[in-house]
Amino acid sequence: METILLVEDDRSISEMVMNHLNMEGYRVVTAFDGEEAKSLILGNEYDLIMLDLMLPGLSGMDLLQVVRQKSWVPVIIVSAKNGDIDKALGLGFGADDYMAKPFSLIELTARVKAAIRRSKITKQSDAYDGDKAIRLFDLVIDSDNFSVTKNGKAIKLTAKEFAIMHLLATHPNRVFTKAQLYERIWNEQYYGDENVINVHMRRLREKIEDDPSCPRYIKTLWGIGYKSGEI
């Protein structure tokens, strides 16, 4: 049984969501303020975290950063804040999804299932011994031979291009900001030089996409970052 941490200060909403997810077969642990949630996050493992932004004590954004310092457990933000800036910040800090209140319990359940499913795919990909390939549509990324093929034809990528492709493909639908990409691929602190990322992304897309102006394999979330195409 998957365990979900539900961080929501409105007890009526918390109870409603918890009861619904219990009926769907999930175990739900609840927290009603930021400090309580932080303690639970640091002391336990969860299959998914649902996080409100407006909390007593630590804010939802602060908690999201605590989560990301520890793990890549899927996080769904559920908030009354529905502005583009709040969505961008949430996704940019590492959330997997964002839902605005009020919301449908049916839609919430669908997003929870999708996030947990993607997380399992990622874990399976991370556990590959190298003799298994990662597939993204008709691309095959072989981490053992550092090779990429498309419809059986080899695509020549540089080491950095391969690393970008591999990172995005092994984290399906997870959004990476330019800063996160730079620090993960180049292992250096990012100082805001977007040109390096832009050039590598453009060249990579020219090699893998049928139409680089309408990419399928690497999607851009304007003002936020990049993610792999939906599997």
C-alpha positions as CSV (number, residue, x, y, z in Angstrom):
1,M,0.0,0.0,0.0
2,E,1.4,3.4,-1.0
3,T,1.7,6.0,1.7
4,I,0.8,9.7,1.0
5,L,1.7,12.6,3.2
6,L,-1.1,15.2,3.1
7,V,0.0,18.6,4.3
8,E,-3.1,20.8,4.6
9,D,-4.0,23.2,7.4
10,D,-7.8,23.2,6.6
11,R,-8.9,20.2,8.6
12,S,-12.2,19.8,6.7
13,I,-10.3,19.6,3.4
14,S,-7.7,17.3,4.9
15,E,-10.4,14.9,6.2
16,M,-12.3,14.9,2.9
17,V,-9.1,14.2,0.8
18,M,-7.8,11.6,3.3
19,N,-11.1,9.7,3.4
20,H,-11.3,9.7,-0.4
21,L,-7.7,8.4,-0.8
22,N,-8.3,5.8,1.8
23,M,-11.2,4.5,-0.2
24,E,-8.8,4.4,-3.3
25,G,-6.5,2.1,-1.3
26,Y,-3.8,4.6,-0.1
27,R,-2.5,5.1,3.4
28,V,-2.6,8.8,4.3
29,V,-0.6,10.6,6.9
30,T,-1.7,14.1,7.7
31,A,0.1,17.3,8.9
32,F,-1.6,20.6,9.6
33,D,1.4,23.0,9.8
34,G,4.8,23.5,8.3
35,E,6.9,22.4,11.3
36,E,4.9,19.2,11.8
37,A,5.2,18.4,8.1
38,K,9.0,19.1,8.2
39,S,9.4,16.6,11.1
40,L,7.4,13.9,9.2
41,I,9.3,14.5,6.0
42,L,12.7,14.2,7.6
43,G,11.8,11.2,9.7
44,N,9.9,9.1,7.2
45,E,9.6,7.9,3.6
46,Y,6.5,8.5,1.5
47,D,5.4,7.5,-2.0
48,L,3.9,10.9,-2.6
49,I,3.5,14.3,-0.8
50,M,0.5,16.6,-1.3
51,L,1.4,20.1,-0.2
52,D,-0.6,23.2,0.4
53,L,1.4,26.5,0.0
54,M,-0.3,28.6,2.6
55,L,0.6,27.0,5.9
56,P,1.2,28.1,9.5
57,G,4.9,28.0,10.3
58,L,7.0,27.0,7.4
59,S,5.4,27.8,4.0
60,G,4.7,25.2,1.4
61,M,7.6,26.5,-0.7
62,D,10.0,26.2,2.2
63,L,8.8,22.6,2.7
64,L,9.2,21.8,-0.9
65,Q,12.9,22.8,-0.7
66,V,13.3,20.6,2.4
67,V,11.8,17.7,0.5
68,R,14.1,18.2,-2.5
69,Q,17.2,18.3,-0.3
70,K,16.3,14.8,0.8
71,S,14.7,13.0,-2.1
72,W,12.8,13.1,-5.5
73,V,9.6,11.8,-4.0
74,P,6.7,13.1,-6.2
75,V,5.1,16.3,-4.9
76,I,1.7,17.6,-5.9
77,I,1.0,21.2,-4.8
78,V,-2.7,21.8,-4.0
79,S,-3.3,25.5,-3.3
80,A,-5.8,28.3,-3.4
81,K,-3.0,30.3,-5.1
82,N,-3.7,29.9,-8.7
83,G,-1.5,32.5,-10.3
84,D,1.1,31.7,-13.0
85,I,3.9,33.0,-10.8
86,D,3.0,30.6,-8.0
87,K,2.8,27.7,-10.4
88,A,6.1,28.6,-12.0
89,L,7.8,28.8,-8.6
90,G,6.3,25.5,-7.4
91,L,7.4,23.6,-10.5
92,G,10.7,25.4,-10.6
93,F,11.5,24.4,-7.0
94,G,10.8,20.7,-8.0
95,A,7.1,20.0,-7.7
96,D,5.7,17.4,-10.1
97,D,2.2,18.8,-10.4
98,Y,0.1,21.8,-9.3
99,M,-3.7,21.8,-8.6
100,A,-5.7,24.9,-7.7
101,K,-8.5,24.8,-5.2
102,P,-11.3,24.0,-5.5
103,F,-10.6,20.7,-7.2
104,S,-12.3,17.6,-8.2
105,L,-11.5,14.5,-6.1
106,I,-11.7,12.4,-9.3
107,E,-9.1,14.6,-11.0
108,L,-7.0,14.6,-7.8
109,T,-7.0,10.8,-7.7
110,A,-6.0,10.6,-11.4
111,R,-3.1,13.0,-10.8
112,V,-2.0,11.0,-7.7
113,K,-2.0,7.8,-9.6
114,A,-0.1,9.3,-12.5
115,A,2.6,10.9,-10.3
116,I,3.2,7.6,-8.4
117,R,3.3,5.7,-11.7
118,R,5.9,8.0,-13.1
119,S,7.9,7.7,-9.9
120,K,7.9,4.0,-10.2
121,I,9.1,4.2,-13.8
122,T,11.9,6.5,-12.7
123,K,13.0,4.2,-9.9
124,Q,13.0,1.3,-12.4
125,S,15.1,3.3,-14.8
126,D,17.6,4.3,-12.1
127,A,17.9,0.7,-11.1
128,Y,19.0,-0.5,-14.5
129,D,22.3,-2.2,-14.5
130,G,23.3,-0.8,-17.9
131,D,22.2,-3.8,-19.9
132,K,18.7,-2.4,-20.2
133,A,17.8,0.6,-22.3
134,I,15.6,3.6,-21.5
135,R,12.9,4.2,-24.1
136,L,11.3,7.5,-24.9
137,F,8.9,7.0,-27.8
138,D,11.2,5.7,-30.6
139,L,14.4,6.9,-28.9
140,V,16.5,4.3,-27.1
141,I,19.0,5.6,-24.6
142,D,21.7,3.0,-23.7
143,S,23.5,4.1,-20.6
144,D,25.9,1.2,-20.8
145,N,27.3,2.2,-24.2
146,F,26.4,6.0,-23.9
147,S,24.5,5.7,-27.2
148,V,21.2,6.9,-28.5
149,T,19.3,5.4,-31.4
150,K,16.1,6.5,-33.1
151,N,14.1,4.0,-35.1
152,G,17.3,1.8,-35.0
153,K,19.6,4.5,-36.4
154,A,22.4,5.8,-34.3
155,I,22.4,9.5,-33.3
156,K,25.8,11.0,-32.4
157,L,25.6,13.0,-29.3
158,T,28.3,14.8,-27.3
159,A,28.9,13.7,-23.7
160,K,26.9,16.7,-22.4
161,E,24.0,16.2,-24.9
162,F,23.8,12.5,-23.8
163,A,23.8,13.5,-20.1
164,I,20.9,16.0,-20.7
165,M,18.9,13.4,-22.6
166,H,19.6,10.7,-20.1
167,L,18.6,12.9,-17.1
168,L,15.3,14.0,-18.7
169,A,14.4,10.5,-19.9
170,T,15.1,8.9,-16.5
171,H,12.8,11.4,-14.8
172,P,9.7,11.2,-16.9
173,N,7.7,14.5,-16.9
174,R,9.7,16.0,-14.1
175,V,10.6,19.7,-14.7
176,F,14.2,20.8,-14.5
177,T,15.0,24.4,-14.3
178,K,18.1,25.7,-16.2
179,A,19.9,26.0,-13.0
180,Q,19.1,22.5,-12.0
181,L,20.2,21.1,-15.4
182,Y,23.5,23.1,-15.3
183,E,24.3,22.0,-11.8
184,R,23.5,18.3,-12.5
185,I,25.2,18.1,-15.8
186,W,28.2,20.5,-15.4
187,N,28.6,19.9,-11.7
188,E,29.1,23.6,-11.2
189,Q,27.2,26.4,-9.6
190,Y,24.8,28.1,-12.0
191,Y,25.4,31.9,-12.3
192,G,22.6,32.6,-14.7
193,D,24.4,32.1,-18.0
194,E,21.5,30.7,-20.1
195,N,23.5,30.7,-23.3
196,V,25.3,27.4,-22.4
197,I,22.0,25.6,-21.7
198,N,20.3,27.1,-24.7
199,V,23.0,26.2,-27.2
200,H,23.2,22.6,-25.9
201,M,19.5,22.2,-26.0
202,R,19.2,23.6,-29.5
203,R,21.9,21.3,-30.8
204,L,20.4,18.3,-29.0
205,R,16.9,19.0,-30.5
206,E,18.4,19.4,-34.0
207,K,19.7,15.9,-33.7
208,I,16.8,14.0,-32.1
209,E,13.6,15.9,-33.1
210,D,11.8,15.5,-36.4
211,D,10.8,19.2,-36.1
212,P,13.0,21.1,-33.6
213,S,10.5,24.0,-33.6
214,C,7.8,21.6,-32.4
215,P,9.7,19.3,-30.1
216,R,8.3,15.9,-29.0
217,Y,11.1,14.5,-26.9
218,I,12.1,17.5,-24.9
219,K,9.4,20.0,-23.9
220,T,9.9,23.6,-22.8
221,L,7.9,25.1,-20.0
222,W,8.5,28.8,-20.7
223,G,9.9,30.7,-17.8
224,I,10.4,27.4,-15.9
225,G,12.6,24.8,-17.6
226,Y,12.5,21.5,-19.5
227,K,11.1,18.1,-19.2
228,S,10.8,14.9,-21.3
229,G,7.8,14.4,-23.5
230,E,4.9,12.5,-21.8
231,I,5.3,8.8,-22.1
